[in-house]
C-alpha cells in the first residue's frame, strides 16, 4: 500500500536584491546571495540550502533508524561540502553543468554501540534518506508557467 505524502513550498522573489522567501507549512526560510553575486548576504544561497537539506535529512533519518533499532546516538553530526563551477551558472552555454559537480559528506557518530552496529546504521541512513535519494537518483521535474501582464 502506497503511503504518498505531498509536500508544498512557495518561493517568492522579494523586491530587494537577490532575496527569496520560501514558505513550507508555517515556516519561512530566507535565501540570498553573497554581496559579490549581487545579494545582501541575509541568508544562505539556494545551493547551500540544498546541502543543509541533505545534512538535516541525514541527521533526522539517523535518529529515526536509531530509535527503530533501539540504538543510543550520543552525537551525530554531518559536514557537507559541495563543489560548484560558477561558470556553468554564469555562462549558461551548456559546456559546464550549472549544478553541483560533487558533494562530499563526512559523518561523525558517538555511540556506545559496537562499530559494526554503527556502520550498519550509517548504511541504512544512506539508503533511506529521502533528500540523498532525490539527489543521487534525480527526480523528474514538471514545469508549468503562468505569465501575467500588468
Secondary structure, DSSP 4 states (H G I P E B T S, - for coil): --------EEEEE-SSTT-EEEEETTEEEEE---GGGT---SS--HHHHHHHHHHHHHHHHHHHHHHHTT---SEEEEEEEEEE-HHHHHH-SSSS-SSEEEEEEEEEEE-SS-HHHHHHHHHHHHHH-HHHHHHHH-------------
